[in-house]
Amino acid sequence: MPDLEAEDQKLVVLARSSRARTRAAEGAAVRDTDGRTYAAATVDQPSFKLTALQAAVAAAVSSGAESLEAAAVVSGESLLKEASVHAVRDIAKHAPIILAGPDGEVLKVLDR
C-alpha cells in the first residue's frame, strides 16, 4: 500500500487513538486547510447515528473549517462507507480519504 506523508500518517494515528479510546467501530480524523486536526469516533445513539468521518467533518465544520486537506478512517471494514465519503466531498472535492485497518496499515486511498 502507499506510503503516507508525515501529516497524513498523523491523521491515521489520531483516528486509531479515537477508535481505541472509545472502543468504537471506527475512528476518523481530518485536517482542515489551516492545518488544524479534528478526530472523532462512531456515534451510535438512539436518536442519531454518525460514522466516525461524519463526526470528524461535523467537528471541523462547526469549528469554522471551510475545506479539508485530507481525511483518514480506521476501521475493521475494508470499504469506506458512502456516507463518510459524501461528508468529506461536501466540503472538499479532491481531498484524499485514507482507509486504514485497526493496525494502522493503509488499505486504500481515495483521491476523488
Secondary structure as the mmCIF struct_conf table of DSSP 4:
data_model
#
loop_
_struct_conf.conf_type_id
_struct_conf.id
_struct_conf.beg_label_comp_id
_struct_conf.beg_label_asym_id
_struct_conf.beg_label_seq_id
_struct_conf.end_label_comp_id
_struct_conf.end_label_asym_id
_struct_conf.end_label_seq_id
HELX_LH_PP_P HELX_LH_PP_P1 PRO A 2 GLU A 5
HELX_RH_AL_P HELX_RH_AL_P1 ALA A 6 THR A 22
TURN_TY1_P TURN_TY1_P1 ARG A 23 ARG A 23
BEND BEND1 ALA A 25 ALA A 25
STRN STRN1 GLU A 26 ASP A 32
TURN_TY1_P TURN_TY1_P2 THR A 33 ASP A 34
BEND BEND2 GLY A 35 GLY A 35
STRN STRN2 THR A 37 ALA A 41
STRN STRN3 VAL A 43 ASP A 44
BEND BEND3 PRO A 46 SER A 47
STRN STRN4 LYS A 49 LEU A 50
HELX_RH_AL_P HELX_RH_AL_P2 ALA A 52 SER A 62
TURN_TY1_P TURN_TY1_P3 SER A 63 GLY A 64
STRN STRN5 LEU A 68 SER A 75
BEND BEND4 GLY A 76 LEU A 79
HELX_RH_AL_P HELX_RH_AL_P3 GLU A 82 ARG A 89
TURN_TY1_P TURN_TY1_P4 ASP A 90 ILE A 91
TURN_TY1_P TURN_TY1_P5 LYS A 93 HIS A 94
STRN STRN6 ILE A 97 ALA A 100
TURN_TY1_P TURN_TY1_P6 PRO A 102 ASP A 103
STRN STRN7 VAL A 106 LEU A 110
#
